[in-house]
Amino acid sequence: MISHALSIVIKEWNQHLINNYDPSATDPKVGMGNLSDGIGSGNGQVPRDIINKFLINIKEEKILKNLPNHTRNHPTLTVIYENPTVYLNFLNLETNKVVKFNL
């Protein structure tokens, strides 16, 4: 699910760059990868004119976890317990190598 959310962000970022800077471009300017694999295609070369996005860390927001997870219905004197909402913080890293746009 997180991968799907990141792919949506990358798709929107690509569309923004193409619409605002290079309408004639068809190749993607932003890509997602694994940082442990390194930046490149595996042969030791760094790709040019592309922005790489890496997900570094995910943390849960502990302060917002202490909210009540129940709802009281006073007319029927019942209590409904629900799973609390989870708030996450994502640490992303973006790298680029000689990105050129027609400004």
C-alpha positions in Angstrom: 0.0 0.0 0.0 2.9 2.4 0.8 4.5 1.5 -2.6 1.2 2.3 -4.3 1.0 5.7 -2.6 4.6 6.5 -3.5 4.0 5.5 -7.1 1.1 8.0 -7.2 3.3 10.7 -5.8 6.0 9.9 -8.5 3.4 9.9 -11.3 2.0 13.3 -10.2 5.6 14.7 -9.9 6.4 13.5 -13.4 3.3 15.0 -14.8 4.1 18.3 -13.0 7.6 18.4 -14.5 6.4 17.6 -18.0 3.5 20.1 -17.9 5.5 23.0 -16.5 9.0 22.5 -17.9 9.2 20.2 -20.9 5.8 19.4 -22.6 7.6 17.5 -25.4 9.1 14.9 -23.0 7.8 11.4 -23.0 10.3 9.6 -20.7 9.9 9.8 -16.9 12.0 12.3 -15.0 11.3 10.8 -11.5 11.9 7.2 -10.5 11.6 5.1 -7.3 14.3 2.8 -6.2 16.0 0.8 -3.5 18.8 2.8 -1.8 20.7 -0.4 -0.9 21.0 -1.2 -4.6 22.6 2.1 -5.2 21.8 4.8 -7.7 22.0 3.5 -11.2 21.2 0.5 -13.3 23.6 -2.0 -11.6 26.5 -1.4 -13.9 28.0 1.3 -11.8 26.8 4.2 -13.9 24.6 7.0 -12.6 21.7 7.8 -14.8 21.5 11.4 -15.9 18.5 13.7 -16.1 16.4 11.8 -13.6 15.4 12.3 -10.0 15.5 9.2 -7.8 13.2 8.9 -4.8 13.9 6.6 -1.8 11.8 5.8 1.2 14.3 5.9 4.1 12.2 5.5 7.3 8.7 5.2 8.6 7.8 6.3 12.2 4.5 6.2 14.0 3.5 9.5 15.6 3.3 8.5 19.3 1.8 11.7 20.6 -1.5 11.3 18.6 -1.8 7.7 19.6 -3.3 8.5 23.0 -6.7 9.7 21.7 -9.8 7.9 22.9 -10.8 5.0 20.7 -14.4 4.7 21.8 -17.7 6.4 21.0 -20.5 6.6 23.6 -24.2 6.4 22.6 -25.9 8.1 25.5 -29.6 7.2 24.6 -28.9 3.5 24.4 -26.1 3.5 27.0 -23.7 1.6 24.7 -20.0 2.1 23.9 -18.5 1.3 20.6 -14.8 0.6 20.5 -12.8 1.2 17.3 -9.2 0.8 16.3 -7.4 4.1 16.7 -6.2 6.1 13.7 -2.6 5.6 13.0 -0.5 8.6 12.0 2.8 7.9 10.1 5.8 10.1 9.3 7.8 9.2 6.2 11.4 10.2 5.7 12.1 10.4 1.9 15.4 11.1 0.1 15.5 12.6 -3.4 18.7 12.6 -5.4 19.4 14.0 -8.9 22.3 14.1 -11.3 22.4 17.0 -13.8 18.7 17.5 -14.3 18.1 19.9 -17.2 14.7 21.4 -17.9 13.8 24.0 -20.6 13.3 27.1 -18.5 
